[in-house]
Each structure stands twice: as C-alpha cells, then as structure tokens.
Amino acid sequence: MTQETFFYISLIGIGATVAMDLYAILIKKLFAIPSLNYALLGRWLLLMPRGQLVHQNIASTHYVRGEVFIGWSAHYAIGVIFAFIFISITGLNWLSAPELLPILLFSCLSVSLPFFIMQPCFGMGFAASRLPSANQARLKSICTHLVFGLGVYVSALLVNLF
C-alpha cells in the first residue's frame, strides 16, 4: 500500500466519522436523542490497563484525567480503522469505483462491536438490553453505523475527485 493510498483511506475514515458526528447533532436537535458521550469511551480505554474492563455503569465510574481527549481521538481512530478493514476486505479496487451496497453491509456487521463488546462492558448489557429504552438505543446504533457507511461511500467519491 502506498503512502497516498494510506492517506486516502485515512481521509475516508475521518470523513465517515464526521458524517456520524453530524448525524448525532441532527438527531439531537430534531428528536432530543443524545449522542454517546465519547468521554466514556476514553474512560473505558484509560481504565483497561488498570484492570477494569467491565463496568456496572460506566457513567457512574469516576472521572479519569484525559478521558475526553482519548475518547474523541479513539472515536476518530476507530473510524479510520473501520475504513482500513473495509478496504482490506473489498480490495483497493473499491477505492477507484466505490459501490454503496458493500459498505452498507459492512456497516450493518460493524454494529456487532458495540452490541457485543462496548455496550456490555459499559454496563448496558448485550445490545443495550439493560437500558430502559433498549430498542431505541439499538436502532440508534444501527442507524449511526449505516450513516458511517454512507460517509465512507461519499468520502470515497470525494477522494476520487482529487
């Protein structure tokens, strides 16, 4: 993989993550549905080396210095990693001729990570089963990942313009 390809895939991942964030702002403004607090992601990551992987309720776990920065950085890094994983599965040819269906399928599969790893570790249960509005949380996760997929597709189209 060339440095140029690496750079383009990184841009695609960042662009897709920006799309997710814009979607989160939109649904918060239109429907009063809050976004994930990425400080909690940072808290989770910072507490892992201290041996605390699973929480009863991560929101009630004590503040960890640097959690906001780490959380937002990880959010964007994960977006870039997902873009790299997707391109490694589909091949570099997808970059020059992006198709929507493969990335939407990948996005639907990618929601399994928060459902079966992050949410249980945050104390939310598998697929947010412990939350009072579990179905709303599930739908939000699925929609957010689909928006990420659309963001990958649109970002790839934009990268191809240059």
C-alpha positions as CSV (number, residue, x, y, z in Angstrom):
1,M,0.0,0.0,0.0
2,T,1.4,3.4,-1.0
3,Q,1.5,6.4,1.3
4,E,-1.0,8.1,-1.0
5,T,-3.5,5.1,-0.6
6,F,-2.9,5.1,3.2
7,F,-3.7,8.9,3.2
8,Y,-6.8,8.5,1.1
9,I,-8.2,5.7,3.3
10,S,-7.5,7.8,6.4
11,L,-9.4,10.7,4.9
12,I,-12.3,8.4,4.1
13,G,-12.4,7.1,7.7
14,I,-12.2,10.7,9.0
15,G,-14.9,11.8,6.6
16,A,-17.2,9.0,7.6
17,T,-16.7,9.7,11.3
18,V,-17.5,13.4,10.6
19,A,-20.7,12.2,8.9
20,M,-21.6,10.2,12.1
21,D,-21.0,13.2,14.3
22,L,-23.1,15.4,12.1
23,Y,-25.9,12.8,12.2
24,A,-25.6,12.8,16.0
25,I,-26.0,16.5,16.1
26,L,-29.0,16.3,13.8
27,I,-30.9,13.7,15.8
28,K,-30.1,15.5,19.0
29,K,-31.6,18.8,17.6
30,L,-34.6,17.2,15.9
31,F,-35.5,14.4,18.3
32,A,-33.7,15.2,21.5
33,I,-31.8,11.9,21.3
34,P,-28.4,12.4,22.9
35,S,-25.2,11.1,21.3
36,L,-22.7,8.7,23.0
37,N,-20.5,10.7,25.4
38,Y,-17.1,9.9,23.9
39,A,-15.5,10.7,27.2
40,L,-17.0,7.4,28.4
41,L,-15.1,5.7,25.6
42,G,-11.9,7.4,26.8
43,R,-12.7,6.5,30.4
44,W,-13.2,2.8,29.4
45,L,-9.9,2.8,27.4
46,L,-7.9,4.5,30.2
47,L,-9.3,2.1,32.8
48,M,-8.5,-1.0,30.9
49,P,-4.7,-1.0,31.7
50,R,-5.7,-0.7,35.4
51,G,-7.7,-4.0,35.0
52,Q,-11.2,-2.5,34.8
53,L,-12.7,-3.8,31.5
54,V,-16.3,-4.3,32.6
55,H,-18.4,-1.7,34.5
56,Q,-21.7,-1.8,36.2
57,N,-22.4,1.6,34.8
58,I,-19.5,3.4,33.2
59,A,-21.3,6.8,33.5
60,S,-21.1,6.5,37.3
61,T,-17.5,5.4,37.3
62,H,-15.1,8.1,38.5
63,Y,-13.7,10.6,36.0
64,V,-10.3,9.8,34.6
65,R,-8.0,12.6,33.6
66,G,-7.7,12.9,29.8
67,E,-10.8,10.8,29.0
68,V,-12.4,13.4,26.7
69,F,-9.3,13.7,24.6
70,I,-8.7,10.0,24.5
71,G,-12.4,9.3,23.8
72,W,-12.6,11.6,20.8
73,S,-9.3,10.5,19.5
74,A,-10.3,6.9,19.7
75,H,-13.6,7.7,18.1
76,Y,-11.8,9.0,15.0
77,A,-9.1,6.3,15.1
78,I,-11.8,3.7,15.1
79,G,-13.4,5.3,12.1
80,V,-10.1,5.2,10.2
81,I,-9.5,1.6,11.3
82,F,-13.0,0.5,10.1
83,A,-12.3,2.2,6.8
84,F,-9.0,0.2,6.5
85,I,-10.7,-3.0,7.5
86,F,-13.4,-2.5,4.9
87,I,-10.9,-1.7,2.1
88,S,-8.8,-4.7,3.1
89,I,-11.9,-6.9,2.7
90,T,-13.1,-5.4,-0.6
91,G,-9.7,-4.6,-2.1
92,L,-8.2,-1.4,-3.3
93,N,-10.3,-1.6,-6.5
94,W,-13.3,-0.4,-4.4
95,L,-11.5,2.9,-3.8
96,S,-11.5,3.7,-7.5
97,A,-15.1,2.5,-8.1
98,P,-17.0,2.8,-4.8
99,E,-20.2,0.8,-4.6
100,L,-22.8,1.5,-1.9
101,L,-24.0,-2.0,-1.1
102,P,-20.7,-3.5,0.2
103,I,-20.1,-0.7,2.6
104,L,-23.7,-0.7,3.9
105,L,-23.4,-4.5,4.5
106,F,-20.1,-3.9,6.3
107,S,-21.7,-1.1,8.4
108,C,-24.5,-3.5,9.4
109,L,-22.0,-6.0,10.5
110,S,-19.8,-3.4,12.3
111,V,-22.6,-2.6,14.7
112,S,-21.9,-6.0,16.3
113,L,-18.8,-4.5,18.0
114,P,-20.8,-2.0,20.2
115,F,-23.6,-4.5,20.7
116,F,-21.4,-7.4,21.9
117,I,-18.3,-5.7,23.2
118,M,-18.6,-2.0,24.1
119,Q,-22.2,-1.8,25.4
120,P,-21.8,-4.9,27.7
121,C,-18.5,-3.5,29.0
122,F,-20.1,-0.1,29.7
123,G,-22.8,-1.9,31.8
124,M,-25.6,-1.5,29.2
125,G,-25.9,-5.2,28.6
126,F,-25.7,-7.0,25.2
127,A,-27.2,-4.8,22.5
128,A,-28.2,-2.3,25.2
129,S,-30.5,-4.8,26.8
130,R,-30.2,-3.2,30.3
131,L,-31.3,0.2,29.1
132,P,-34.9,1.3,29.7
133,S,-35.1,2.3,26.0
134,A,-33.1,-0.6,24.6
135,N,-34.9,-0.7,21.2
136,Q,-34.3,3.0,20.7
137,A,-30.6,2.5,21.6
138,R,-30.3,-0.4,19.2
139,L,-32.0,1.5,16.4
140,K,-29.7,4.5,17.0
141,S,-26.6,2.3,16.9
142,I,-27.7,0.6,13.6
143,C,-28.6,4.0,12.0
144,T,-25.3,5.5,13.2
145,H,-23.3,2.7,11.7
146,L,-25.3,3.0,8.4
147,V,-24.6,6.7,8.4
148,F,-20.9,5.8,8.8
149,G,-21.2,3.5,5.8
150,L,-22.8,6.3,3.8
151,G,-20.0,8.6,4.9
152,V,-17.4,6.1,3.7
153,Y,-19.1,5.9,0.3
154,V,-19.5,9.7,-0.1
155,S,-15.9,10.3,1.2
156,A,-14.6,7.8,-1.3
157,L,-16.4,9.5,-4.1
158,L,-15.0,12.9,-2.9
159,V,-11.4,11.4,-2.7
160,N,-11.8,10.2,-6.3
161,L,-12.4,13.8,-7.4
162,F,-8.8,14.6,-6.4
